[in-house]
Amino acid sequence: MLWYAWVFLVVAIIAAILGFGGIAGAAMGIAKILFVVFLVLFLISLFAGRRRAI
């Protein structure tokens, strides 16, 4: 999932350089959402793994 966030970030940067503002904004929004989802899932799995070990 983190890979998709990076891909959308790169697409947003390339689109912004080429002047496609709408596409760049949409890709950046998707990248932000995917990164937050990845971070939340990582934290949940981190805490769930600690609970089982104890």
N, C-alpha and C positions, 0 to 999 in steps of 0.2 A: 504494500500500500504506500509505503514511503517512496517507492520508485515512481508511482503515478504522480505523487505530489511534485517530485523533481521534474518529471516530464512536463507537467502543466506549467510549472514555473519557467522552464526553458522556453516553452511555446509562447508564454506571455511576454518574456523578454524579447524574443525575436519579433513577435508581432508589434510590440511597442517601438522597436527600432525601425521597423518598416512602415510605421504610421497607422497601423490598424488598431485604433483605440478601443473599439467595442470588443473585438476579439481578445485583445490583451487584458482588458478588465475582466472578461468572463473567465479566461484561463487562470488569471491570478486569483479570482474568487474560488474557483474549483481547487486550486493548489492549497489555498488557506484552509478550506474545509477538510480536504483529505489529510493535511498535516495535523489538524486538531483531532480528527478521528483516530489517526495513527497514534498520537500521543496519549489519548484517553485509553485506547486498547492496550497500549504498552504498560501504562500505569496499573490498569486492572489486572493484567497478567502478572505483573511484578508482585503486587500485593497478594494475589491468589496463590502464587508459587510459594511465597513466604509462609502463608497460613498452613499449607500442606506439610511443609518441612518441620514445623514445630510440633 
